[in-house]
Amino acid sequence: MKDLSPEGYYLDARKLGIKEYNRCVSRGENGYLPSLEGILKNTDIVSEVDLGIVEIPLKQIIGTYSHLRSLSLAKNFMPLLSEDTEFGGKWINLCKAHLNEGIKHSIKIYEYLNWYYVQEGNKRVSVLKYFDAYSITGTVTRFIPKKDKNDYDICLYYEFLKFNKITNLFSIYFSKIENFGKLLKMLDKYNPKRSAVDTKYRHFDIYVYKAFSSIYNSLCDSKLPLTTGDAFLEYAKIYGIPDYLDEKSTIPKVKELITELEHKSYYSGMSVQTVPIEKPSSTTSSVISALTSLVLPKKKKLKAAFAYARTIDSSGWTYAHEIGRQYVSKLLEDQVETNFIENVPENTSGAYQVLRDLVRQGNNVIFTTSPIFNKATLKCAMDYPNIRFFNCSEYQPYVHVGNYFGRTYEPRFLTGIIAGSMTKTNILGYVATTPDPEVVSSINAFTLGAKMVNPYVKVKVSWTNEWNSDMKNTNAAKELIDAGSDIISNQAVLTPHPVTYQYGVYSMLSSIDLSTGLPDKYLAAPIWNWGIFYEKILKSILNDTLKTIHDMYGNQYQMLNFWWGIASGVLDIYYSKEHVPKATQKLVDVMRKMIIESVLYPFTGPINDSKGMLRFDKDAIATHEQILAMDWFVEDVES
């Protein structure tokens, strides 16, 4: 802020007003402040509520009540009239009062859809907005419109009214209806240890949200299609809500958060790597992004850490990743040094502490091998943007964290062929974790494979809503058996099997002895070759292929998702040569080869969803983006 006289401040404010007015007019917009009189002409107001004196964030004051008063001010609330007018003189006197003792008198104002329109006090608002003040007190009258379920803005406002009634907060607003409930749920659990104010909601507003708002708005230059409330909710999902927000430690976190928000808002920009790139292209540019800014001294090994949720001995999933780590450690022993940690806490705060320790131990690359670590990985990656983090989970579009997973729907399609050909009851069971796109697409592919050989088959799904719970898996399987399923996909392996030792497989496609409710024969399972995955990712880092991927898109950040299929060798299918009929084996082998050679695509139309709607026309092939966003079930899936 320039050091000027009150008259000088007015002249400077007027320049800003004229500039804003001309900018609006050049775009064919009204350059004056909006007036509530005009807005309410064709609006059905069902109630006027006196809210008393309220502290109003100045950024939410956007107009005046009457049209005549609006003509003195540009759309940014800066003055348009010359300094020798009555308006100019009063503005200058208010400026003097603000500089000497502060503006103490409250204003009269109307609130409509959480925006505020001044009835008395527009010059006070103008002065405070010029000096970038945060808020002003005002006597508020709220206009409540008639509820209209077809008007999203009004539905959003009614959700705000519920939130406001509980919290008495006026400063926070969202662009999505469900976000009010999400923050309220967080605030229900929020209990600051010490506070100088009367309620936890007011404490949150003064000592957390106000500070975040100031930081966020000072750093966010782009016009994101988000409210500050939306941005804070994303911050709170990662970091939680502190008792007090420390500006120094929060600024770098918000900077990294803005990078994520920009890409979610503006860029389709997620690079889905469906085929491994072995060598960097000689024709690409040499721009280095933050994700690929790792520079190692000559002859120094790349240091890679692997974080496991369970122990190697107790978890087939962990064991499978450990086989992969050992493979890549031996293969790249001259270039890469690996280490691992077991039993990483499955809560975000505990996992974050472990990951932070791995960073401090000098690891350049960190693989977190379970979806339950997704949030902790993102939090740590945003705190340490020069370390490369990869999380083993289905599609998650983050700038700071690369995701790696297999196209599991391919082997699931093949196991569906086996299940469909061998079922006697025509009822197949599927134990599933959570209905995210990876799981949904796998269930759908399994069903399509089964129906290809058996049009009478039905697939019943039982949800565990847990990634790794033996008890819930057992209960889900029992539910499916009780429903008549004689073959179950994702049935826990109860007895030792050679494939579990080789690949770490912990669940299979199993036939069920309906008299005992126990697995009768283990028939098939998708198998992971995590070593090939880790080899390709680490080689990509060593030979700068990751930089090449970024360079394909220019100098912008890209969200990297390594999503490779059977053709890459990172996953495949096991089936029992003893229990699967020879003819079915032959069909599966042919179909597997066709998938590898890109002749067969499991999601080829016509495909109807479970409600009978046509999702893909005849011969239409689902795109990778459509599969990664799949949130519907195919015909004959009962979930």
JOPE-V711528 format. One record per residue. N is the residue number from 1. RES is the residue in one small letter. D_LAST is the distance of its C-alpha to the last C-alpha in Angstrom with 2 decimals. Layout:
BEGIN
N_RES_D_LAST, N_RES_D_LAST
END
This chain:
BEGIN
1_m_60.78, 2_k_64.33, 3_d_67.20, 4_l_68.84, 5_s_70.78, 6_p_69.00, 7_e_70.52, 8_g_69.25, 9_y_65.72, 10_y_65.90, 11_l_67.08, 12_d_64.29, 13_a_61.67, 14_r_63.15, 15_k_62.85, 16_l_59.14, 17_g_58.88, 18_i_60.78, 19_k_58.75, 20_e_55.45, 21_y_56.92, 22_n_58.06, 23_r_54.73, 24_c_52.90, 25_v_55.51, 26_s_55.37, 27_r_51.65, 28_g_52.39, 29_e_51.13, 30_n_52.97, 31_g_54.75, 32_y_55.34, 33_l_53.14, 34_p_50.73, 35_s_51.84, 36_l_49.65, 37_e_51.96, 38_g_50.84, 39_i_47.15, 40_l_47.16, 41_k_49.19, 42_n_46.29, 43_t_43.92, 44_d_43.20, 45_i_43.85, 46_v_42.80, 47_s_44.30, 48_e_46.78, 49_v_46.40, 50_d_49.14, 51_l_47.55, 52_g_50.93, 53_i_51.81, 54_v_48.97, 55_e_49.05, 56_i_47.75, 57_p_46.69, 58_l_49.08, 59_k_46.50, 60_q_44.87, 61_i_48.22, 62_i_48.27, 63_g_50.84, 64_t_53.43, 65_y_53.33, 66_s_56.20, 67_h_56.75, 68_l_60.39, 69_r_59.60, 70_s_57.07, 71_l_59.82, 72_s_61.46, 73_l_58.51, 74_a_56.46, 75_k_52.68, 76_n_52.69, 77_f_54.88, 78_m_57.96, 79_p_61.29, 80_l_62.74, 81_l_66.14, 82_s_69.22, 83_e_70.40, 84_d_73.51, 85_t_71.54, 86_e_70.96, 87_f_67.26, 88_g_68.24, 89_g_70.67, 90_k_68.18, 91_w_65.54, 92_i_68.16, 93_n_69.17, 94_l_65.56, 95_c_65.26, 96_k_68.35, 97_a_66.90, 98_h_63.63, 99_l_65.60, 100_n_67.99, 101_e_66.08, 102_g_62.67, 103_i_61.49, 104_k_61.22, 105_h_60.88, 106_s_57.45, 107_i_56.52, 108_k_55.26, 109_i_52.00, 110_y_49.19, 111_e_45.48, 112_y_43.11, 113_l_39.49, 114_n_40.42, 115_w_43.32, 116_y_46.89, 117_y_49.97, 118_v_53.44, 119_q_55.80, 120_e_58.55, 121_g_58.74, 122_n_57.73, 123_k_60.51, 124_r_59.39, 125_v_55.90, 126_s_57.44, 127_v_59.59, 128_l_56.75, 129_k_54.43, 130_y_57.31, 131_f_57.63, 132_d_53.87, 133_a_53.57, 134_y_50.16, 135_s_50.48, 136_i_52.86, 137_t_53.03, 138_g_53.00, 139_t_52.99, 140_v_49.78, 141_t_48.98, 142_r_45.36, 143_f_44.61, 144_i_41.21, 145_p_40.01, 146_k_38.25, 147_k_34.48, 148_d_33.00, 149_k_29.23, 150_n_30.08, 151_d_32.25, 152_y_30.34, 153_d_33.49, 154_i_34.02, 155_c_30.43, 156_l_30.88, 157_y_34.20, 158_y_32.90, 159_e_30.47, 160_f_33.57, 161_l_35.46, 162_k_33.00, 163_f_33.30, 164_n_37.06, 165_k_37.52, 166_i_36.10, 167_t_37.69, 168_n_40.69, 169_l_40.08, 170_f_41.20, 171_s_41.20, 172_i_37.52, 173_y_35.37, 174_f_32.21, 175_s_31.06, 176_k_27.43, 177_i_26.64, 178_e_24.12, 179_n_26.80, 180_f_28.91, 181_g_26.32, 182_k_25.76, 183_l_29.52, 184_l_29.97, 185_k_27.52, 186_m_29.64, 187_l_32.82, 188_d_31.77, 189_k_32.06, 190_y_35.13, 191_n_38.40, 192_p_41.35, 193_k_43.96, 194_r_47.00, 195_s_47.44, 196_a_50.41, 197_v_48.49, 198_d_47.22, 199_t_43.41, 200_k_40.86, 201_y_39.64, 202_r_43.18, 203_h_43.59, 204_f_40.48, 205_d_41.89, 206_i_45.39, 207_y_44.96, 208_v_41.64, 209_y_40.43, 210_k_43.93, 211_a_44.75, 212_f_41.54, 213_s_42.19, 214_s_45.71, 215_i_44.75, 216_y_41.88, 217_n_43.96, 218_s_46.93, 219_l_44.96, 220_c_42.67, 221_d_44.93, 222_s_42.35, 223_k_40.96, 224_l_37.30, 225_p_35.01, 226_l_34.16, 227_t_35.76, 228_t_37.35, 229_g_34.75, 230_d_31.94, 231_a_33.91, 232_f_34.50, 233_l_30.85, 234_e_30.18, 235_y_33.22, 236_a_32.08, 237_k_28.66, 238_i_30.70, 239_y_33.81, 240_g_33.02, 241_i_35.53, 242_p_38.97, 243_d_41.69, 244_y_43.92, 245_l_43.31, 246_d_45.93, 247_e_46.97, 248_k_48.30, 249_s_45.21, 250_t_42.80, 251_i_44.43, 252_p_43.39, 253_k_39.79, 254_v_39.65, 255_k_41.25, 256_e_38.50, 257_l_35.83, 258_i_37.43, 259_t_37.10, 260_e_33.32, 261_l_33.17, 262_e_35.40, 263_h_33.28, 264_k_30.02, 265_s_31.93, 266_y_34.19, 267_y_33.29, 268_s_30.64, 269_g_32.54, 270_m_30.09, 271_s_31.46, 272_v_28.68, 273_q_30.62, 274_t_28.96, 275_v_32.20, 276_p_34.50, 277_i_37.85, 278_e_40.55, 279_k_43.62, 280_p_44.46, 281_s_45.81, 282_s_49.53, 283_t_49.27, 284_t_46.95, 285_s_48.38, 286_s_48.93, 287_v_47.31, 288_i_45.76, 289_s_42.89, 290_a_42.19, 291_l_39.33, 292_t_41.80, 293_s_44.92, 294_l_45.22, 295_v_48.76, 296_l_49.83, 297_p_53.51, 298_k_54.87, 299_k_54.29, 300_k_51.87, 301_k_48.62, 302_l_45.24, 303_k_43.70, 304_a_39.94, 305_a_37.98, 306_f_34.62, 307_a_32.68, 308_y_30.51, 309_a_28.12, 310_r_28.95, 311_t_31.95, 312_i_32.55, 313_d_33.03, 314_s_29.98, 315_s_27.21, 316_g_26.42, 317_w_25.10, 318_t_28.39, 319_y_30.41, 320_a_29.07, 321_h_30.21, 322_e_33.48, 323_i_34.16, 324_g_33.74, 325_r_36.09, 326_q_38.68, 327_y_38.55, 328_v_39.18, 329_s_41.70, 330_k_43.77, 331_l_43.42, 332_l_44.45, 333_e_46.67, 334_d_49.54, 335_q_47.52, 336_v_44.69, 337_e_44.74, 338_t_41.45, 339_n_40.56, 340_f_37.50, 341_i_36.48, 342_e_34.08, 343_n_32.23, 344_v_31.99, 345_p_30.74, 346_e_27.09, 347_n_28.07, 348_t_29.32, 349_s_32.91, 350_g_33.46, 351_a_32.06, 352_y_34.15, 353_q_37.30, 354_v_36.76, 355_l_36.21, 356_r_39.27, 357_d_41.29, 358_l_40.29, 359_v_41.61, 360_r_44.81, 361_q_45.27, 362_g_45.80, 363_n_42.58, 364_n_42.31, 365_v_38.74, 366_i_35.91, 367_f_32.62, 368_t_29.93, 369_t_27.62, 370_s_24.37, 371_p_22.09, 372_i_22.94, 373_f_26.45, 374_n_25.61, 375_k_27.12, 376_a_30.07, 377_t_30.79, 378_l_30.94, 379_k_33.18, 380_c_35.54, 381_a_35.60, 382_m_36.67, 383_d_39.39, 384_y_40.58, 385_p_40.14, 386_n_42.50, 387_i_40.38, 388_r_37.67, 389_f_34.26, 390_f_31.26, 391_n_27.83, 392_c_25.51, 393_s_22.21, 394_e_20.13, 395_y_21.59, 396_q_23.57, 397_p_26.49, 398_y_29.33, 399_v_32.99, 400_h_34.05, 401_v_31.42, 402_g_30.68, 403_n_27.24, 404_y_26.91, 405_f_23.98, 406_g_23.42, 407_r_21.61, 408_t_19.19, 409_y_17.46, 410_e_20.76, 411_p_20.86, 412_r_17.12, 413_f_17.99, 414_l_20.83, 415_t_19.02, 416_g_16.64, 417_i_19.95, 418_i_21.02, 419_a_17.93, 420_g_18.01, 421_s_21.72, 422_m_21.80, 423_t_19.14, 424_k_20.88, 425_t_18.11, 426_n_16.15, 427_i_12.96, 428_l_11.98, 429_g_10.17, 430_y_9.32, 431_v_10.29, 432_a_9.71, 433_t_11.93, 434_t_11.26, 435_p_9.65, 436_d_13.12, 437_p_14.29, 438_e_15.33, 439_v_12.09, 440_v_10.23, 441_s_13.28, 442_s_13.36, 443_i_9.98, 444_n_11.26, 445_a_14.67, 446_f_13.77, 447_t_12.26, 448_l_15.38, 449_g_17.63, 450_a_16.46, 451_k_16.82, 452_m_20.16, 453_v_21.61, 454_n_19.66, 455_p_18.62, 456_y_17.34, 457_v_14.57, 458_k_10.87, 459_v_8.38, 460_k_6.01, 461_v_4.71, 462_s_6.69, 463_w_8.05, 464_t_11.85, 465_n_12.84, 466_e_16.00, 467_w_17.66, 468_n_19.85, 469_s_19.46, 470_d_20.42, 471_m_19.78, 472_k_16.20, 473_n_15.53, 474_t_17.31, 475_n_15.51, 476_a_12.03, 477_a_13.64, 478_k_15.22, 479_e_12.15, 480_l_11.00, 481_i_14.66, 482_d_14.95, 483_a_12.29, 484_g_14.65, 485_s_13.65, 486_d_17.05, 487_i_16.28, 488_i_14.16, 489_s_14.03, 490_n_15.09, 491_q_16.75, 492_a_19.54, 493_v_23.00, 494_l_24.96, 495_t_28.23, 496_p_30.30, 497_h_29.77, 498_p_32.06, 499_v_29.42, 500_t_28.51, 501_y_32.16, 502_q_32.48, 503_y_29.45, 504_g_27.95, 505_v_24.73, 506_y_22.92, 507_s_19.83, 508_m_19.65, 509_l_18.19, 510_s_19.51, 511_s_20.27, 512_i_20.08, 513_d_22.99, 514_l_21.42, 515_s_24.68, 516_t_24.51, 517_g_20.85, 518_l_22.22, 519_p_21.97, 520_d_24.43, 521_k_24.87, 522_y_23.76, 523_l_23.24, 524_a_22.39, 525_a_21.31, 526_p_21.67, 527_i_24.90, 528_w_26.33, 529_n_29.99, 530_w_30.23, 531_g_34.00, 532_i_34.01, 533_f_31.87, 534_y_34.33, 535_e_37.28, 536_k_36.39, 537_i_35.67, 538_l_38.83, 539_k_40.93, 540_s_39.72, 541_i_41.08, 542_l_44.27, 543_n_45.14, 544_d_44.03, 545_t_41.34, 546_l_39.22, 547_k_42.13, 548_t_42.18, 549_i_38.56, 550_h_39.54, 551_d_42.73, 552_m_40.93, 553_y_39.80, 554_g_43.15, 555_n_43.83, 556_q_40.63, 557_y_38.05, 558_q_34.98, 559_m_31.56, 560_l_31.18, 561_n_27.98, 562_f_28.64, 563_w_25.85, 564_w_27.32, 565_g_26.08, 566_i_27.22, 567_a_30.49, 568_s_31.56, 569_g_31.35, 570_v_29.24, 571_l_26.36, 572_d_26.25, 573_i_24.81, 574_y_26.17, 575_y_26.03, 576_s_28.06, 577_k_31.15, 578_e_31.66, 579_h_28.42, 580_v_27.02, 581_p_29.06, 582_k_31.76, 583_a_30.72, 584_t_27.18, 585_q_28.83, 586_k_31.02, 587_l_28.22, 588_v_26.32, 589_d_29.66, 590_v_30.39, 591_m_27.05, 592_r_27.43, 593_k_30.93, 594_m_29.89, 595_i_27.38, 596_i_30.21, 597_e_32.65, 598_s_30.38, 599_v_30.64, 600_l_26.97, 601_y_24.13, 602_p_20.54, 603_f_19.53, 604_t_22.22, 605_g_21.94, 606_p_21.50, 607_i_17.75, 608_n_15.78, 609_d_12.51, 610_s_9.76, 611_k_12.24, 612_g_15.12, 613_m_16.83, 614_l_18.96, 615_r_18.26, 616_f_20.91, 617_d_23.99, 618_k_25.51, 619_d_26.77, 620_a_25.50, 621_i_24.41, 622_a_22.02, 623_t_24.12, 624_h_23.61, 625_e_23.23, 626_q_20.43, 627_i_18.50, 628_l_19.36, 629_a_18.00, 630_m_14.78, 631_d_12.24, 632_w_10.47, 633_f_8.48, 634_v_10.75, 635_e_11.19, 636_d_9.67, 637_v_6.28, 638_e_3.82, 639_s_0.00
END
